[in-house]
Amino acid sequence: MLQVLTDPNRFFEKKIRDRIDLKPPYAIIGILSLLILANAFVLTEKLMGNLLEDIPNIAQLIVITFGLISIMGSGIAGWLITSGLFYALSSLFLGKGYFTRVLEFVAYGFLPLILSFAISLVLMTGMCHFTNFATNDPLAIEQTMLKSTYMIASNFVSIIMTLWSANIWVFAMIHSRDLTTRNALITVGIPLGFYLAYMLYTVYLALG
């Protein structure tokens, strides 16, 4: 599986000959979802006490629980949405192949994001320990977080890892939808271009 990180073309070239197997993708997305949850829990534990201090404890528990469940589901949602976008865009280039094959191959592109969220977990833990959030003003907390060195570093890591994922996804689409390299680059580049532009804008605001 790790070959996909260093030589995605050869990995998918071999994988396309096998039957569709969604067990490894489920494992990848499951691990990613747990890391997303861990990141959210670290931030929630630190920040929700300030934001929800005037709300009864049982209501706090309900809000936090549903929030964490929703966040954990974002990993699965991200996988499905990314696969759906790539499948739809590749259809414009007359791509051939099943959506389940796209789901399978796209999941491998989330491997760098596992590393991204693991690094982010360390950075978010550091931010929560060494940053003063002594306020219950949501806007003040948001500004403090955005301008934190830890958050800026986390965003840079996310950008780098997303570019790594993009490289994997290009070859995933070449083989799962029988696209040319040019068409695969366009298929992957359009949605990721918007995401990366947003991330760079976030970093720009933090540094400004």
LINCOR-V250770 format. One record per backbone hydrogen bond with DSSP energy under -1.0 kcal/mol. CO is the residue of the C=O (numbers start at 1). NH is the residue of the N-H. E is the energy in kcal/mol with one decimal. If there is no record, write none. Layout:
co	nh	e
CO	NH	E
CO	NH	E
This chain:
co	nh	e
1	4	-1.7
2	5	-1.5
3	7	-3.5
7	11	-2.1
8	12	-2.6
9	13	-1.8
10	14	-1.9
11	15	-2.4
12	16	-2.2
14	17	-1.3
15	18	-1.5
22	26	-2.3
23	27	-2.0
24	28	-2.6
25	29	-2.8
26	30	-2.2
27	31	-2.5
28	32	-2.4
29	33	-2.5
30	34	-2.0
31	35	-2.1
32	36	-2.4
33	37	-2.4
34	38	-2.4
35	39	-2.4
36	40	-2.3
37	41	-2.7
38	42	-2.2
39	43	-1.9
40	44	-2.9
41	45	-3.0
42	46	-1.3
43	47	-2.9
44	48	-2.3
47	51	-1.9
48	52	-2.9
52	55	-1.9
56	60	-2.2
57	61	-2.5
58	62	-2.0
59	63	-2.6
60	64	-2.8
61	65	-2.6
62	66	-2.4
63	67	-2.0
64	68	-2.6
65	69	-2.3
66	70	-2.2
67	71	-2.2
68	72	-2.5
69	73	-1.8
71	74	-1.1
72	75	-1.1
73	77	-2.5
74	78	-2.7
75	79	-1.7
76	80	-2.5
77	81	-3.0
78	82	-2.4
79	83	-2.4
80	84	-2.5
81	85	-2.7
82	86	-2.5
83	87	-2.5
84	88	-2.6
85	89	-2.8
86	90	-2.4
87	91	-1.2
90	93	-1.0
90	95	-2.0
91	94	-1.7
98	102	-1.5
99	103	-2.8
100	104	-2.3
101	105	-2.6
102	106	-3.0
103	107	-1.6
106	109	-1.2
107	110	-1.7
108	111	-1.5
110	114	-1.2
111	115	-1.3
112	116	-2.0
113	117	-2.6
114	118	-1.9
115	119	-2.4
116	120	-2.4
117	121	-2.0
118	122	-1.4
119	123	-2.3
120	124	-3.4
121	125	-2.0
122	126	-2.0
123	127	-2.6
124	128	-2.5
125	129	-1.6
126	130	-2.2
127	131	-1.4
133	135	-3.0
137	141	-2.3
138	142	-2.6
139	143	-2.3
140	144	-2.2
141	145	-2.4
142	146	-2.7
143	147	-1.9
145	148	-1.2
148	152	-2.4
149	153	-2.4
150	154	-2.2
151	155	-2.3
152	156	-2.1
153	157	-2.3
154	158	-2.3
155	159	-2.2
156	160	-2.2
157	161	-2.6
158	162	-2.1
159	163	-1.9
160	164	-1.6
161	165	-2.5
162	166	-2.6
163	167	-1.8
164	168	-1.6
165	169	-2.8
166	170	-2.1
167	171	-1.3
168	172	-2.1
169	173	-2.4
170	174	-2.0
171	175	-1.9
172	176	-2.5
173	177	-1.7
177	96	-2.1
180	184	-2.4
181	185	-2.4
182	186	-1.9
183	187	-2.5
184	188	-2.4
185	189	-2.7
186	190	-2.1
188	192	-1.7
189	193	-2.2
190	194	-1.4
191	195	-1.8
192	196	-3.0
193	197	-2.1
194	198	-2.0
195	199	-2.3
196	200	-2.6
197	201	-2.1
198	202	-2.2
199	203	-2.2
200	204	-2.5
201	205	-2.4
202	206	-2.0
203	207	-2.2
204	208	-1.5
